[in-house]
Amino acid sequence: MSRALSTLTRQALYAQETGEAFLILLTLSHANLAVPIRVTSDALTTVSRGNIFTPFPFDLTLPDDQENKPPAAKLAIDNIDRQIVLAVRSLPTAPAVLIEIIRAAAPEVVEAQFVDFKLTNVTYDSHRVEGSLTVEDFTAEPFPAAVFSPSLFPGLF
């Protein structure tokens, strides 16, 4: 899958050496969370499009772009602040995760984003919170969704 990247990003990616820094922004949201949790891979607070992203150490394996397979990623966040564990424990369903990649020099421009992920299979201990980032696989849904029978659709027969 191709992505539309800015000219400056392409130049930085194709250069043998570059001074450009790319940051990963994560937004964890859920209807039960009053405010989404926003973290950045940078060591400094990042402001992007009016949102404040707090520095938080995490490891992220970005999703691959394989055909005939829903994208999947892995996320591990250091448990330095109990905010993440408390949020995960309190939620009845999986939180949504938005992954965005920006250039540090232009934090208002999102170079790539990965949407519709859910944080599932969450495990945690005193050091880390880990989970899988998955997208609902609609290819496994039955088609058509309903059986067109006289009892359900009497006007068709």
Buried (B, 14 or more C-beta within 10 A) or exposed (E): EEEEBEEBBEEBEEEEEEEBEBBBBBBBBBEEBEEBBBBBBBEEEBEBEEEEBBEBEBEBEBBEEEEEEBBBBBBBBEBEEEBBBEBBEEBEEBBBBBBBBBBBEBBEEBBBEBEEBBBBEBEBEEEBBBBBBBBEEEEEEEEEEEEEEEEEEEEEE
